């Protein structure tokens, strides 16, 4: 999808359209000075969720300095910035197994608003994706909507307009009480057919990731 097509199919949103305090921009820097941009979602007071490949450069160097900007808006110079102090992921299988392209990050300080994880049966129907594309001049959140077309195990396939920088973006579904729940995270596009792919079944995958007591 070209930059023009994305801009025509998705739209920039304002803070009052969604409670963006639970969605934010994730920036990284490694020892070589390379930087990264992804999207992350607050799922607990000090925990955010993103795609694991966002933590590494193309030459596999880790972005050691990670900072989360909740409700980021480039025109607001007073936006908050929270340091990431710990991360949980399975590096050995990133790229070979979609279930491993997920990272749970611990923040230095707490946030009050977070998005609940949806149940396994919620991973169908219309969805909303909110992320921070790095192809536009103003780095604000953009929203796109579509339907989940297919589910292959934990993988969700859909045709929402997406762009680089939106890796790790939340895949949201409205629940019965009119509030958004998190059904998955956006991973990227499949290399063979450029179809969008996301990771669902988050509760099971996260509990397996931490190898400890159930958190969710």
Secondary structure as GFF3:
##gff-version 3
##sequence-region A 1 216
A	DSSP	alpha_helix	3	9	.	.	.	ID=ss1
A	DSSP	beta_strand	11	12	.	.	.	ID=ss2
A	DSSP	three_ten_helix	20	22	.	.	.	ID=ss3
A	DSSP	beta_strand	23	29	.	.	.	ID=ss4
A	DSSP	beta_strand	35	44	.	.	.	ID=ss5
A	DSSP	beta_strand	47	50	.	.	.	ID=ss6
A	DSSP	three_ten_helix	52	55	.	.	.	ID=ss7
A	DSSP	beta_strand	65	70	.	.	.	ID=ss8
A	DSSP	beta_strand	82	88	.	.	.	ID=ss9
A	DSSP	three_ten_helix	91	93	.	.	.	ID=ss10
A	DSSP	three_ten_helix	98	100	.	.	.	ID=ss11
A	DSSP	beta_strand	103	107	.	.	.	ID=ss12
A	DSSP	three_ten_helix	120	122	.	.	.	ID=ss13
A	DSSP	beta_strand	126	131	.	.	.	ID=ss14
A	DSSP	beta_strand	142	152	.	.	.	ID=ss15
A	DSSP	beta_strand	155	158	.	.	.	ID=ss16
A	DSSP	beta_strand	170	174	.	.	.	ID=ss17
A	DSSP	beta_strand	180	189	.	.	.	ID=ss18
A	DSSP	beta_strand	196	199	.	.	.	ID=ss19
A	DSSP	alpha_helix	202	210	.	.	.	ID=ss20
###
